[in-house]
Amino acid sequence: MSEYNVCGVLVMARPERSPEVERALLELPGVEVHARGDDGKLVVTVEGPVSARCADTITEMALIDGVISASMVYHEIDPEPEEPGYQQEQAQ
C-alpha cells in the first residue's frame, strides 16, 4: 500500500499582497485555496502521495513574496491501495 497526504495550512499574507500571493499559491502542485480573508489569511490544502514533497511545498509557500507565515495546522495520511478494485471490494 502507498499513502496519500492531506495537509491543512494557514497562510498569513500582507493584506495588500493577498491577491498575488493567492495566484502564486495556486501555481504550486497539489495546492488549493479554500478560503481567504480581508486580513490576509488564506486557508489552503496541500495534497500528494509523498509527505516530504508536501513539506517542501509548505516551505515554498513561506518563501512567496508577501507571505508572513505558512503554518501546517492539520496533517492526515490515508492509506491508498495499489490494487485496482480494492475499494470496491471493501465496500461490498
C-alpha positions in Angstrom: 0.0 0.0 0.0 1.1 3.6 -0.6 -0.2 6.6 1.2 -1.8 9.9 0.4 -1.2 13.1 2.4 -3.5 16.0 3.0 -2.1 19.0 4.9 -4.1 21.9 6.1 -2.1 25.2 6.1 -2.9 28.6 7.4 -1.1 31.2 5.3 -0.8 34.8 6.6 -0.1 37.3 3.8 0.2 41.0 3.8 -3.4 42.1 3.1 -2.4 44.3 0.2 -0.4 41.4 -1.4 -3.1 38.8 -0.8 -4.4 38.5 -4.4 -0.9 37.9 -5.8 0.0 35.5 -3.0 -3.1 33.5 -3.8 -2.2 33.4 -7.5 1.3 32.2 -6.6 -0.1 29.5 -4.2 -2.3 28.1 -6.9 0.7 27.6 -9.2 2.2 25.1 -6.7 1.5 21.4 -7.3 -1.3 19.9 -5.2 -2.3 23.3 -3.7 -5.9 24.5 -3.3 -7.1 27.7 -1.6 -10.3 27.2 0.2 -10.9 30.5 2.0 -9.5 34.0 2.2 -10.0 36.9 4.5 -9.6 40.6 4.0 -6.9 40.5 6.7 -4.6 38.4 4.5 -5.4 35.0 6.0 -5.7 32.1 3.5 -6.9 28.6 4.3 -5.0 26.2 2.0 -4.6 22.5 1.5 -1.6 20.6 0.0 -2.2 17.1 -1.2 0.1 14.4 -2.6 1.5 11.0 -2.3 4.8 11.9 -0.6 4.9 13.6 2.7 8.3 15.1 2.1 7.0 16.8 -1.1 4.1 18.3 0.8 6.6 19.6 3.4 8.7 21.1 0.6 5.6 22.8 -0.9 4.7 24.4 2.5 8.3 25.7 2.7 7.9 27.1 -0.8 4.7 28.8 0.3 6.5 30.6 3.2 9.1 31.9 0.6 6.5 33.6 -1.6 6.9 37.4 -1.6 4.2 38.9 0.6 3.8 35.8 2.8 4.3 36.5 6.5 4.0 32.8 7.6 2.7 29.4 6.4 1.8 27.1 9.3 0.6 23.5 8.9 -2.4 23.1 11.2 -3.6 19.6 10.0 -2.0 16.5 8.5 -3.8 13.3 7.5 -2.2 10.3 6.0 -4.6 7.9 4.2 -3.6 4.5 3.0 -4.0 4.2 -0.7 -4.4 0.6 -2.0 -2.3 -0.3 -5.0 -4.6 -3.0 -6.3 -7.3 -1.8 -8.7 -10.8 -2.6 -7.4 -9.7 -2.8 -3.8 -12.1 -0.1 -2.5 -15.0 -1.6 -4.5 -14.4 -5.0 -2.9 -14.2 -3.4 0.6 -17.5 -1.6 0.1 -19.4 -4.7 -0.7 
